[in-house]
């Protein structure tokens, strides 16, 4: 089973680490995050032969993580500062049309994001996604911790949210990243290991096939349906017959008598 956590639970972990390590504030954790991010992506980055790294930097810690990672990677990079009141769209369009292979590091909003993206940020992301749709080989988007515009508490997605090719989840798996519709925005999900204390309580457990397989009894060729007990289903209704079909299909695959 994979432990999943809500964004609100993980903020408590950050506060604990600040106190336990004798640090000043959460910003003091940024160097630890940068080192872990670099260890996770260095091989992938250098084998991809990017010509330029574009850092989309917000005001929060995610922006600092993204900028720190760009500096540590040591390749040419530029920063597009995403402020609430001003975004240089012309600057971004010039970079995208530079005929270079570009990595975009998304550090605009992190796991604390809620609500809707500002219109200027939606415009910025719109330019990126429009360009990427016709230039898939030229642009890759890696999001730090979560794609900007994706609410990690409940999985709600703001209009104009950025769609990542790779999401680098810091420390722990986020519950919302594993919701069925999340893949469209999260892309490939990679856990970045941090030497942090586990949260006191797991919010959700994600079952894997291996968790269930050993619990099902093995069948011998001489056994029959009467050897495996019985299951009575009470499911479905005239309006929703599909529920019964799903239950019966699951029961059949489980091997119950």
C-alpha positions as CSV (number, residue, x, y, z in Angstrom):
1,X,0.0,0.0,0.0
2,X,1.1,3.5,-0.7
3,X,0.5,6.2,1.9
4,X,-1.2,9.3,0.5
5,X,-1.4,12.7,2.2
6,X,-3.5,15.9,2.0
7,X,-1.6,19.1,1.5
8,X,-2.8,20.4,4.9
9,X,-1.2,17.4,6.6
10,X,2.2,18.0,4.9
11,X,2.4,21.6,6.0
12,X,2.5,20.3,9.6
13,X,5.5,18.1,8.5
14,X,7.3,21.1,7.3
15,X,6.7,23.0,10.5
16,X,8.0,20.0,12.5
17,X,11.2,19.8,10.4
18,X,11.9,23.5,11.0
19,X,11.6,23.1,14.7
20,X,13.4,19.7,14.9
21,X,16.4,21.0,12.8
22,X,16.6,24.3,14.7
23,X,15.9,26.3,11.5
24,X,14.4,29.8,11.3
25,X,11.4,29.1,8.9
26,X,10.2,27.0,6.0
27,X,12.4,28.9,3.6
28,X,15.4,27.2,5.4
29,X,14.2,23.9,4.0
30,X,14.8,25.0,0.4
31,X,18.4,23.8,0.2
32,X,17.4,20.4,1.3
33,X,14.7,20.3,-1.3
34,X,17.1,21.5,-4.0
35,X,19.6,18.8,-3.2
36,X,16.9,16.1,-3.3
37,X,15.5,17.4,-6.6
38,X,18.9,17.4,-8.2
39,X,19.6,13.8,-7.1
40,X,16.3,12.7,-8.5
41,X,16.5,14.4,-12.0
42,X,20.2,14.9,-12.8
43,X,20.6,11.8,-15.0
44,X,17.3,12.5,-16.8
45,X,18.2,16.1,-17.3
46,X,21.7,15.6,-18.7
47,X,20.6,12.8,-21.0
48,X,17.8,15.0,-22.5
49,X,20.3,17.6,-23.9
50,X,18.3,20.7,-23.1
51,X,19.7,23.9,-24.5
52,X,17.9,26.2,-22.0
53,X,16.1,26.0,-18.7
54,X,13.2,28.5,-18.2
55,X,12.2,28.9,-14.6
56,X,8.6,30.0,-14.0
57,X,9.1,31.6,-10.6
58,X,6.3,32.5,-8.3
59,X,6.5,34.2,-4.9
60,X,6.4,31.1,-2.8
61,X,8.9,28.4,-1.8
62,X,8.2,26.4,-5.0
63,X,9.7,29.3,-7.0
64,X,12.8,29.1,-4.8
65,X,13.0,25.4,-5.3
66,X,12.8,25.7,-9.0
67,X,15.4,28.5,-9.2
68,X,17.7,26.6,-6.9
69,X,17.4,23.5,-9.0
70,X,18.2,25.4,-12.2
71,X,21.3,26.9,-10.7
72,X,22.5,23.5,-9.4
73,X,22.0,21.9,-12.8
74,X,24.6,24.4,-14.2
75,X,23.1,24.8,-17.6
76,X,22.0,28.1,-19.2
77,X,18.8,29.3,-17.6
78,X,16.6,32.3,-17.5
79,X,13.9,33.3,-15.0
80,X,10.4,34.4,-15.9
81,X,9.0,36.0,-12.7
82,X,5.3,35.4,-12.4
83,X,3.9,38.2,-10.3
84,X,0.2,38.7,-9.6
85,X,0.1,42.0,-11.5
86,X,2.6,41.5,-14.3
87,X,3.9,38.7,-16.6
88,X,6.2,39.3,-19.5
89,X,4.4,37.4,-22.3
90,X,6.6,38.9,-25.0
91,X,9.7,37.7,-23.2
92,X,8.3,34.1,-23.0
93,X,7.2,34.0,-26.6
94,X,10.7,35.1,-27.7
95,X,12.3,32.3,-25.6
96,X,9.9,29.6,-27.0
97,X,10.6,30.7,-30.6
98,X,14.4,30.6,-30.1
99,X,14.8,27.2,-31.9
100,X,16.2,25.7,-28.7
101,X,15.2,22.6,-26.8
102,X,13.7,24.0,-23.6
103,X,13.0,22.7,-20.2
104,X,10.3,24.7,-18.3
105,X,10.6,24.4,-14.5
106,X,7.2,25.2,-13.0
107,X,7.6,26.8,-9.7
108,X,4.7,29.2,-9.8
109,X,2.2,27.7,-7.2
110,X,2.7,24.8,-4.9
111,X,0.6,22.6,-2.7
112,X,-1.0,25.6,-1.0
113,X,-2.8,26.7,-4.2
114,X,-6.5,27.0,-4.0
115,X,-9.2,28.6,-6.1
116,X,-8.5,30.1,-9.5
117,X,-5.4,31.2,-11.3
118,X,-5.1,34.9,-12.0
119,X,-5.9,35.8,-15.6
120,X,-2.4,36.9,-16.4
121,X,-1.0,33.5,-15.3
122,X,-3.7,31.7,-17.3
123,X,-2.5,33.7,-20.3
124,X,1.1,32.8,-19.6
125,X,0.3,29.1,-19.3
126,X,-1.9,29.3,-22.4
127,X,1.0,30.5,-24.5
128,X,3.2,27.6,-23.2
129,X,0.6,24.9,-23.8
130,X,-0.3,26.2,-27.2
131,X,3.3,26.2,-28.3
132,X,4.0,22.8,-26.8
133,X,1.0,21.3,-28.6
134,X,2.7,21.8,-31.9
135,X,6.3,21.5,-30.7
136,X,6.3,18.5,-28.4
137,X,10.0,17.6,-29.1
138,X,11.2,21.2,-28.2
139,X,9.5,21.8,-24.8
140,X,9.2,19.7,-21.7
141,X,7.4,20.9,-18.5
142,X,8.6,19.7,-15.1
143,X,6.5,20.8,-12.1
144,X,8.0,21.2,-8.7
145,X,5.7,19.3,-6.2
146,X,2.5,19.9,-8.2
147,X,1.4,21.5,-11.4
148,X,0.5,25.1,-10.9
149,X,-3.3,25.5,-10.8
150,X,-3.8,22.0,-9.4
151,X,-5.3,21.9,-5.9
152,X,-3.5,19.2,-3.9
153,X,-6.1,19.1,-1.2
154,X,-9.0,18.0,-3.3
155,X,-7.9,17.6,-6.9
156,X,-9.8,20.5,-8.3
157,X,-8.2,22.0,-11.4
158,X,-8.3,25.7,-12.1
159,X,-9.1,27.0,-15.6
160,X,-5.8,27.4,-17.5
161,X,-3.8,25.1,-15.2
162,X,-0.4,24.0,-16.4
163,X,-0.1,20.4,-17.7
164,X,3.2,18.8,-16.7
165,X,5.2,16.1,-18.4
166,X,6.8,15.3,-15.1
167,X,5.7,16.2,-11.5
168,X,8.3,15.9,-8.9
169,X,6.4,15.3,-5.7
170,X,8.5,16.4,-2.7
171,X,8.8,14.1,0.2
172,X,5.5,12.3,0.1
173,X,2.8,11.2,-2.3
174,X,-0.1,13.6,-2.5
175,X,-3.6,12.2,-2.4
176,X,-5.0,14.4,-5.2
177,X,-2.2,13.3,-7.6
178,X,-3.7,9.8,-7.6
179,X,-7.2,10.7,-8.5
180,X,-8.4,9.2,-11.8
181,X,-8.4,12.5,-13.7
182,X,-5.1,13.8,-12.3
183,X,-2.8,12.2,-14.8
184,X,-3.8,14.7,-17.5
185,X,-2.1,17.5,-15.5
186,X,0.4,15.6,-13.4
187,X,1.9,13.5,-16.2
188,X,4.6,11.2,-15.0
189,X,4.8,11.2,-11.3
190,X,8.1,10.9,-9.4
191,X,8.6,10.9,-5.7
192,X,11.5,13.0,-4.5
193,X,12.8,11.4,-1.3
194,X,13.4,13.8,1.6
195,X,14.8,12.8,5.0
196,X,11.7,14.1,6.8
197,X,9.7,12.5,9.6
198,X,6.6,10.7,8.3
199,X,3.3,12.4,9.1
200,X,1.7,11.1,12.3
201,X,-1.4,9.8,10.4
202,X,-1.9,8.6,6.8
203,X,-4.8,10.3,5.2
204,X,-5.5,7.7,2.5
205,X,-4.0,4.3,1.7
206,X,-3.7,3.5,-2.0
207,X,-4.0,-0.3,-2.6
208,X,-1.8,-1.9,-5.1
209,X,-2.3,-5.3,-6.9
210,X,0.4,-6.9,-4.8
211,X,-1.6,-5.9,-1.6
212,X,-4.5,-8.0,-2.7
213,X,-3.0,-10.9,-4.6
214,X,-1.6,-12.8,-1.6
215,X,-5.0,-12.5,0.2
216,X,-6.8,-14.5,-2.5
217,X,-6.7,-18.3,-2.0
218,X,-5.0,-20.3,-4.7
219,X,-7.2,-22.8,-6.6
220,X,-6.4,-26.4,-7.1
221,X,-7.7,-28.2,-10.2
222,X,-9.8,-30.6,-8.1
223,X,-11.7,-27.8,-6.4
224,X,-15.0,-26.3,-7.5
225,X,-17.1,-23.3,-6.8
226,X,-18.4,-24.8,-3.6
227,X,-14.9,-24.8,-2.1
228,X,-14.7,-21.1,-2.0
229,X,-17.7,-20.0,0.1
230,X,-20.6,-18.0,-1.2
231,X,-21.3,-14.3,-1.9
232,X,-24.7,-12.6,-1.9
233,X,-24.9,-9.4,-3.8
234,X,-27.4,-6.6,-3.1
235,X,-26.6,-4.0,-5.6
236,X,-28.1,-2.0,-8.5
237,X,-31.5,-0.7,-9.2
238,X,-33.8,-0.3,-12.2
239,X,-32.2,3.2,-12.7
240,X,-28.6,2.1,-12.0
241,X,-28.2,-1.5,-13.2
242,X,-24.5,-0.9,-14.0
243,X,-23.6,-1.0,-10.3
244,X,-24.8,-4.6,-10.1
245,X,-22.7,-5.5,-13.2
246,X,-19.6,-4.0,-11.7
247,X,-20.1,-5.9,-8.4
248,X,-20.8,-9.1,-10.1
249,X,-17.8,-8.8,-12.4
250,X,-15.6,-8.1,-9.4
251,X,-17.0,-11.1,-7.6
252,X,-16.4,-13.3,-10.6
253,X,-12.8,-12.2,-10.9
254,X,-12.1,-12.8,-7.2
255,X,-12.9,-16.5,-7.5
256,X,-15.6,-16.6,-4.9
257,X,-18.1,-19.5,-5.1
